[in-house]
Amino acid sequence: MVPFSRGSLFLAPMVGITNRAFRTLVYELGAPDWFVTEMASAEAFLSGGRNESIYLDPSPRPLQTSVQFAARSPETLAKACNAVSQLPAEYRPAGIDINMGCSAPHIKGYGRGAALLDNPSLAREMVAAAREQWVGMLSAKIRISTSMGEDGTIALAQSLASAGLDCITVHARLDTQKFRRKADHRFAVLLAEALPIPVIANGDITGREECAALLDSTHIHSLMIGRAAVQKPWLFASLKSGAGSGEGERGTPGSSEPGAEPQYGTRHMPEIDLLAIALRFIDLAETLLPPEWQRETCRRVFSYYAANVSFAHYLRFSLVNAPSLGAMRQILRDYFSQVPQDRIFAQDQILA
């Protein structure tokens, strides 16, 4: 049995983004039901690679977080799962997710990620080896195999389920498509109908109507959201507010006074202060991440976040090319001083 209810919302794993700093921002604004970390290398973790402890950090919600591993072999994955199981409770995630969908050449070329979609026997061995060493929630994230097609991918997923997965996430695109074309949630529904374990749909989920359509009339168990939550880090709180999630207050309500130094907002705010959230994220990156990660993770997040403003291209370009975190802070303050009408999202804009 999975430790989350039907209709739960997940934050997707995204390289260079869903580290502790971004997960903390989302948590403070109103958390999803489950977090998944950015992908970590099982081999690098076992060899004591630099910053691997940062990749595996399950904070701020260890009991609602899965660490995602990419691995070359069942033996390596099993050792990594065993090592994670030995971590002190405060550093131990509740789940482990196996990456079987990343098609980046340096991942797939070494037999990891989406390469497993074309090797069903090895993929099954991966799950069985992880299950033997890990008693927590075990999941995998897949795409549709280009070589095996939909039927072959369903057969693969059935084999993975029988090997010990508790749930599976499907990003319903071919492994060669990257983000071209819309995700085909028709396949996610077919997969959900064919499997005895919960299926979590991922890809191009951006608002309440899409969530309702997938959950109300299909076998889809839960939903995973990635890029839309980077653009709008308050998205989970907004999606859950209609049903009342029962989450407690987080942070301090922001000020909408023109010229006021922003305070950090909560999901209970009638308004969203874009400047306050951006400055808070820079502070979190500076506090929680290694120096060499800080500017890059801010660049990646702001490349999506800038879409919220009128002059998105200008703000995106300025932030991505900023030489320092201090420069980013000044660019943000200057922009919202010059375009003050962009700073506050009213309640009826929050999900727009």
C-alpha positions in Angstrom: 0.0 0.0 0.0 1.4 3.4 -0.9 1.7 6.1 1.8 -0.5 8.6 -0.1 -4.1 8.8 -1.0 -5.7 8.8 -4.4 -5.6 12.2 -6.0 -2.3 13.1 -4.5 -0.1 15.7 -6.1 3.7 15.1 -6.7 6.5 17.5 -7.4 8.4 16.0 -10.4 12.2 15.4 -10.3 14.0 18.0 -12.5 17.7 18.2 -12.9 19.2 21.3 -11.4 15.9 22.5 -10.0 14.2 20.1 -7.5 17.0 20.3 -5.0 16.4 21.2 -1.3 16.2 25.0 -2.0 13.4 24.7 -4.5 11.6 22.0 -2.6 11.7 24.2 0.5 10.2 27.1 -1.4 7.3 25.0 -2.6 6.9 23.6 0.9 6.7 27.0 2.4 4.1 28.2 -0.1 2.0 25.0 0.4 3.5 21.6 -0.2 2.5 18.9 -2.6 1.6 15.5 -1.1 5.0 14.0 -2.3 8.4 15.3 -3.4 10.9 13.6 -5.7 14.5 14.8 -5.7 16.5 15.5 -8.8 18.2 12.5 -10.2 21.3 11.2 -8.4 23.8 8.7 -9.7 24.0 5.5 -7.7 27.6 5.0 -8.7 28.6 8.5 -7.6 26.8 8.1 -4.3 28.6 4.9 -3.5 32.0 6.3 -4.5 31.5 9.3 -2.2 31.3 11.8 -5.1 31.3 15.5 -4.3 27.9 16.9 -3.3 26.2 13.6 -3.4 24.8 14.3 0.1 23.1 17.3 -1.5 21.5 15.2 -4.2 20.2 12.8 -1.5 19.0 15.4 1.0 15.3 14.6 1.6 14.6 17.9 3.5 12.3 19.6 4.2 9.8 16.6 4.2 11.8 13.3 4.5 8.6 11.4 5.3 7.0 12.6 2.0 10.1 12.4 -0.3 11.6 9.9 -2.6 15.2 10.1 -3.8 15.6 9.3 -7.5 18.5 7.1 -8.6 19.9 6.3 -12.1 22.1 3.2 -12.1 24.0 1.1 -14.5 23.5 -2.3 -12.9 21.2 -4.1 -10.4 24.1 -4.7 -8.1 25.0 -1.0 -7.9 21.4 0.0 -7.4 21.0 -2.6 -4.6 24.1 -1.3 -2.9 22.8 2.3 -3.1 19.4 1.3 -1.7 21.1 -0.5 1.1 23.3 2.5 1.9 20.3 4.8 2.0 18.5 2.4 4.3 21.4 2.7 6.8 21.2 6.5 6.9 20.0 8.1 10.2 16.3 8.6 10.2 16.4 12.4 9.8 18.5 11.9 6.6 16.6 8.9 5.2 13.9 9.5 2.6 10.6 7.6 2.6 11.0 6.3 -0.9 13.4 5.5 -3.7 12.5 6.1 -7.3 14.3 4.4 -10.2 14.9 6.7 -13.3 13.9 4.8 -16.4 12.9 7.8 -18.5 15.8 10.2 -18.9 17.0 10.2 -22.5 19.9 12.5 -22.1 22.8 11.1 -24.1 25.2 10.8 -21.1 22.5 8.9 -19.2 21.1 6.7 -21.9 24.5 6.0 -23.4 25.7 4.3 -20.3 22.7 2.1 -20.0 20.8 4.1 -17.5 17.5 6.0 -17.6 15.5 5.5 -20.8 17.9 2.8 -22.0 16.1 0.4 -19.6 12.9 0.8 -21.6 14.6 -1.2 -24.3 16.0 -3.8 -22.0 13.0 -5.3 -20.1 14.9 -8.1 -18.4 17.5 -5.7 -17.0 14.8 -3.2 -15.9 13.1 -6.0 -14.0 16.3 -7.0 -12.4 16.8 -3.4 -11.3 13.5 -3.4 -9.5 14.0 -6.8 -7.9 17.4 -5.9 -6.6 16.2 -2.6 -5.2 13.2 -4.3 -3.6 15.4 -6.8 -1.8 17.4 -4.0 -0.1 14.7 -1.3 0.4 11.6 -1.7 2.6 10.3 1.9 1.9 8.2 3.0 -1.0 9.7 1.9 -4.3 8.7 3.5 -7.6 9.9 4.0 -11.1 9.5 6.8 -13.6 9.2 5.8 -17.3 8.3 7.1 -20.7 6.9 5.3 -23.7 9.6 3.2 -25.4 10.2 4.2 -29.0 11.4 0.7 -29.9 8.8 -1.3 -28.1 5.8 0.9 -28.6 2.8 1.2 -26.3 2.1 -2.5 -26.0 5.7 -3.2 -25.2 5.8 -0.5 -22.6 2.7 -1.8 -20.9 4.2 -5.3 -20.8 7.4 -3.8 -19.3 5.4 -1.9 -16.6 3.5 -5.1 -15.7 6.8 -6.9 -15.3 8.2 -4.1 -13.1 5.0 -4.2 -10.9 5.3 -7.9 -10.4 9.0 -7.4 -9.4 8.1 -5.2 -6.5 7.2 -1.7 -7.4 4.7 0.0 -5.2 3.7 2.6 -7.9 4.9 3.9 -11.2 5.0 7.3 -12.9 4.5 7.7 -16.6 5.6 10.7 -18.5 3.4 9.9 -21.5 5.8 10.9 -24.3 8.2 8.7 -26.4 11.7 8.6 -24.9 13.0 10.3 -28.0 10.5 13.2 -27.9 11.9 15.2 -24.9 9.2 17.9 -24.5 8.1 18.0 -28.1 4.3 17.6 -28.6 1.9 17.3 -25.7 2.0 14.4 -23.3 -0.4 11.7 -24.4 -2.4 11.0 -21.3 -4.5 8.5 -23.2 -1.6 6.1 -22.8 -1.4 6.9 -19.1 -5.0 5.8 -18.8 -4.3 2.6 -20.7 -1.4 1.9 -18.4 -3.4 2.5 -15.3 -6.1 0.1 -16.5 -3.5 -2.6 -17.1 -1.6 -2.4 -13.8 -2.4 -3.6 -10.3 -0.4 -0.8 -8.7 -1.1 3.0 -8.7 -0.2 4.9 -11.8 0.9 8.5 -11.5 0.4 10.7 -14.7 3.1 13.3 -15.5 3.5 15.8 -18.3 1.8 19.1 -19.3 -0.4 19.2 -16.2 -0.9 22.9 -15.4 -4.3 23.6 -13.9 -7.3 22.4 -12.0 -9.4 21.4 -15.0 -6.7 19.1 -16.3 -6.3 17.5 -12.8 -10.0 16.9 -12.5 -10.3 15.4 -16.0 -7.5 12.9 -15.3 -8.6 11.9 -11.8 -12.4 12.0 -12.0 -13.0 9.8 -15.0 -10.0 7.5 -15.3 -8.0 4.9 -13.4 -5.2 7.4 -12.9 -4.3 7.3 -9.2 -2.3 10.6 -8.7 -0.6 13.4 -10.6 3.0 14.6 -10.9 3.7 18.2 -11.9 7.1 19.6 -13.0 7.6 22.7 -15.2 4.3 24.3 -14.3 5.2 24.3 -10.6 8.6 25.9 -11.4 6.8 28.8 -13.2 4.2 29.0 -10.3 5.7 27.6 -7.1 2.4 28.2 -5.3 0.6 25.9 -7.8 0.1 22.9 -5.4 -1.4 25.2 -2.8 -3.7 26.7 -5.3 -4.8 23.3 -6.7 -5.5 22.0 -3.2 -7.2 25.1 -1.9 -10.5 24.3 -3.5 -10.8 21.0 -1.7 -9.1 22.1 1.5 -5.9 20.1 2.1 -5.8 20.7 5.8 -2.1 21.8 5.7 -1.0 24.2 8.3 0.1 27.8 7.9 3.5 28.5 6.4 5.5 31.7 6.4 4.3 35.3 6.9 1.8 37.0 4.7 3.4 39.4 2.2 2.8 43.1 1.8 1.4 44.5 -1.4 2.3 48.1 -0.4 4.1 49.8 -3.3 7.8 50.1 -2.5 7.5 47.9 0.6 10.3 45.4 1.1 8.5 42.1 0.4 7.5 39.6 3.1 7.2 35.9 2.2 3.7 34.7 1.3 1.6 31.6 2.1 -0.9 29.6 0.2 -3.6 31.2 2.3 -2.8 34.7 0.9 -5.5 36.3 -1.3 -2.5 37.6 -3.3 0.8 36.3 -4.5 3.8 38.6 -4.4 6.2 37.7 -7.2 9.0 39.8 -5.9 8.8 38.3 -2.4 8.9 34.7 -3.7 11.8 35.3 -6.1 13.9 37.0 -3.4 13.1 34.2 -1.0 14.2 31.6 -3.5 17.6 33.4 -3.9 18.0 33.4 -0.1 17.2 29.6 0.1 19.7 28.8 -2.7 22.4 30.8 -1.0 21.7 29.2 2.4 21.1 25.6 1.4 23.2 24.9 -1.7 26.9 24.6 -2.4 28.3 27.9 -3.8 28.9 26.3 -7.3 25.2 25.3 -7.5 23.6 28.6 -6.3 23.6 30.8 -9.5 22.8 27.9 -11.8 19.8 26.7 -9.9 18.5 30.3 -9.8 19.0 30.6 -13.5 17.1 27.4 -14.2 14.2 28.3 -11.9 13.9 31.9 -13.1 13.9 30.8 -16.8 10.4 29.4 -16.0 9.4 31.9 -13.3 9.9 34.9 -15.6 6.9 33.8 -17.7 4.6 35.3 -15.0 5.5 38.9 -16.0 4.6 41.2 -18.9 8.1 41.5 -20.2 9.1 37.9 -19.7 11.9 37.7 -22.3 13.6 40.8 -20.9 13.4 39.6 -17.3 14.5 36.0 -18.2 17.5 37.2 -20.2 18.6 39.6 -17.5 18.4 37.0 -14.7 19.9 34.1 -16.7 22.9 36.4 -17.6 23.3 38.0 -14.1 26.9 37.6 -12.8 25.9 37.0 -9.2 23.0 36.4 -6.8 23.3 40.0 -5.6 22.8 41.1 -9.2 19.8 38.9 -9.5 18.2 40.5 -6.5 18.8 44.0 -7.9 17.4 43.1 -11.3 14.2 41.8 -9.6 13.8 44.9 -7.5 14.4 47.2 -10.4 12.0 45.3 -12.7 9.1 45.4 -10.2 9.8 49.0 -9.4 9.5 49.9 -13.0 6.5 47.5 -13.7 4.7 47.5 -10.3 1.5 46.1 -11.8 3.3 42.8 -12.4 4.3 42.3 -8.8 1.0 41.1 -7.3 -1.1 38.2 -8.6 -4.7 38.6 -7.4 -6.6 35.5 -6.3 -8.4 35.2 -9.7 -5.0 35.2 -11.5 -3.3 32.6 -9.3 -4.3 29.6 -11.5 -4.4 31.5 -14.7 
